[in-house]
């Protein structure tokens, strides 16, 4: 379930992500317009294609410059380029297309549901979580490795008959052409461009374990 009907925040990685250059990591950011100000929802975001019309070309040039020698570049860059250069007005629609391309490349068949299509919501956070589980037909909730382990009301969730699962995540190590040391916390395209398609798929599907909390 992708909660595209949540209010957008500048924090996090909704409109930006990190790649690795020969000078270290750098952000690639999509210029956005928030038509409803601070109350703009993610699926309402508009791409700023007028005053910053060349952002797509600049991002593609940056990616090509730093990743063209990678094993996966010749296979995935044309896919990324094709999607990115399509005329896009709504930001989330672009993001969803890119997500699906990445899932397809990595042979991940997980069904995607959208919060906006299911009208999923909740006044309180714990109610929202339960509604997400209901609307996505899930019996388990998989918590991330960060703060969610602390602020999620686990007792409330289990009292509603749902299981809580946690992750034992080990950040994958792979050869990165732009660094002699392993740099973590980058966009998945860093993995895709640096490795073969098979290796990227294997790494993504074997970099962690799920455990019952």
C-alpha positions in Angstrom: 0.0 0.0 0.0 1.5 3.3 -1.1 -0.1 6.2 0.9 -0.2 8.7 -1.9 -3.1 10.5 -0.2 -0.9 11.6 2.8 0.2 15.2 3.2 3.6 15.9 1.5 6.5 16.8 3.7 9.9 18.1 2.6 11.6 15.8 5.0 12.6 12.3 3.9 13.0 11.1 0.3 9.6 11.7 -1.3 11.0 14.1 -3.9 14.7 13.4 -3.7 17.2 10.5 -3.5 21.0 10.0 -3.3 23.3 8.7 -5.9 27.1 8.2 -5.7 29.5 10.4 -7.7 33.3 10.3 -7.8 33.2 13.1 -5.2 30.8 11.3 -2.8 27.0 11.1 -2.6 24.7 13.8 -4.0 21.0 14.4 -4.0 18.9 14.4 -7.1 15.8 16.4 -6.5 12.6 16.9 -8.6 11.4 20.5 -8.6 7.8 20.6 -7.3 4.8 22.9 -7.0 2.5 22.4 -4.0 -0.9 23.7 -5.2 -2.4 23.5 -1.8 0.5 24.8 0.2 1.4 22.8 3.3 -1.8 20.8 3.0 -0.8 19.4 -0.5 -1.1 15.7 -0.6 1.5 13.5 -2.4 -0.7 12.7 -5.3 -1.5 16.4 -5.8 2.1 17.5 -6.3 2.9 19.1 -9.7 6.2 18.9 -11.4 7.8 22.4 -12.0 8.5 22.0 -15.8 8.5 25.7 -16.7 11.1 27.6 -14.7 13.2 24.4 -14.3 12.5 22.8 -17.6 15.9 21.1 -18.0 15.9 19.1 -14.7 15.3 15.8 -16.4 18.2 16.2 -18.9 20.5 17.4 -16.1 19.7 14.4 -13.9 20.1 11.9 -16.8 23.5 13.5 -17.7 24.7 13.3 -14.1 23.6 9.6 -13.8 25.2 8.7 -17.2 28.5 10.5 -16.3 28.9 8.6 -13.0 27.4 5.2 -13.8 28.0 4.5 -17.5 30.9 2.1 -16.7 28.7 0.0 -14.4 27.6 -3.5 -15.3 23.9 -2.7 -15.2 24.0 0.7 -16.9 23.4 -0.4 -20.5 20.4 -2.5 -19.4 18.6 -0.1 -17.1 19.5 3.4 -18.2 17.4 3.2 -21.4 14.4 2.1 -19.3 15.0 5.0 -16.8 15.6 7.5 -19.6 12.4 6.4 -21.5 10.2 6.9 -18.5 11.8 10.1 -17.3 11.6 11.8 -20.6 7.8 11.1 -21.0 5.7 14.2 -20.6 4.8 14.3 -16.9 2.7 16.8 -15.0 1.7 14.9 -11.9 4.7 13.9 -9.8 3.2 10.8 -8.2 2.3 9.4 -11.5 5.9 9.7 -12.6 7.1 8.1 -9.3 4.6 5.2 -9.7 5.9 4.5 -13.2 9.5 4.5 -12.0 8.6 2.2 -9.1 6.9 -0.3 -11.4 9.9 -0.2 -13.8 12.3 -1.0 -10.9 10.1 -3.8 -9.6 9.9 -5.3 -13.1 13.6 -5.1 -13.6 14.2 -6.9 -10.3 11.5 -9.5 -10.9 9.4 -8.4 -7.9 5.7 -9.2 -8.4 4.3 -7.6 -5.3 0.9 -6.1 -5.9 0.7 -2.3 -5.4 -2.4 -0.7 -3.9 -2.9 3.0 -3.5 -4.3 4.7 -0.4 -6.2 7.2 -2.6 -7.9 4.4 -4.6 -8.9 2.5 -1.4 -9.9 5.8 0.4 -7.6 4.6 3.2 -7.2 7.0 6.1 -7.5 7.5 9.9 -7.7 10.3 12.4 -5.1 8.7 14.6 -2.0 7.0 13.6 -2.9 3.6 15.0 -6.3 3.8 13.3 -4.5 4.6 10.0 -2.3 1.5 10.4 -5.3 -0.8 11.0 -7.1 0.7 8.0 -4.1 0.1 5.8 -4.0 -3.5 6.9 -7.7 -3.9 6.3 -7.7 -2.3 2.9 -4.6 -4.1 1.7 -6.0 -7.5 2.8 -2.9 -8.1 5.0 -2.7 -10.1 8.3 0.8 -8.9 9.2 2.5 -5.5 9.5 6.2 -5.4 8.8 7.9 -2.6 10.7 11.0 -0.8 9.5 14.3 -0.8 11.3 14.0 2.8 12.4 11.8 4.8 14.7 8.6 2.8 13.8 9.6 0.1 16.3 9.3 2.7 19.1 6.2 4.8 18.2 3.9 2.1 16.8 1.2 1.0 19.3 2.0 -2.7 19.1 -0.5 -3.7 21.8 -3.3 -2.0 19.9 -2.4 -3.7 16.6 -2.2 -7.2 18.1 -5.5 -6.6 20.0 -7.1 -6.3 16.6 -5.8 -9.7 15.5 -2.8 -8.7 13.4 0.7 -10.0 13.7 3.7 -7.7 14.0 6.9 -8.6 12.1 10.3 -6.9 12.3 13.4 -6.9 10.1 16.9 -8.1 10.6 18.4 -6.0 7.8 22.0 -6.2 6.7 23.0 -3.5 4.2 24.2 -5.3 1.0 27.9 -4.9 0.0 28.7 -4.7 -3.7 31.4 -3.1 -5.8 30.7 0.5 -6.4 32.6 2.1 -9.3 32.6 5.5 -7.7 34.1 4.5 -4.3 36.7 2.2 -3.0 34.7 2.0 0.2 31.1 0.7 0.6 28.7 3.7 0.8 25.3 2.9 2.3 21.9 4.6 2.1 21.7 5.3 -1.6 19.0 5.0 -4.2 18.4 1.5 -5.4 19.6 2.6 -8.9 23.2 2.6 -7.4 22.8 -1.1 -6.9 21.2 -1.6 -10.3 23.8 0.3 -12.3 26.8 -1.2 -10.5 25.8 -4.8 -10.8 24.3 -7.3 -13.3 20.5 -7.7 -13.3 20.8 -11.1 -11.8 23.1 -9.9 -9.0 20.9 -7.0 -8.2 17.8 -9.2 -7.9 19.7 -11.7 -5.7 21.0 -9.0 -3.4 17.6 -7.3 -3.0 15.9 -10.6 -2.2 18.5 -11.8 0.3 19.7 -8.8 2.3 17.5 -9.3 5.3 15.3 -11.6 7.4 11.8 -11.3 8.8 11.1 -12.1 12.4 8.0 -12.1 14.6 8.1 -9.5 17.3 
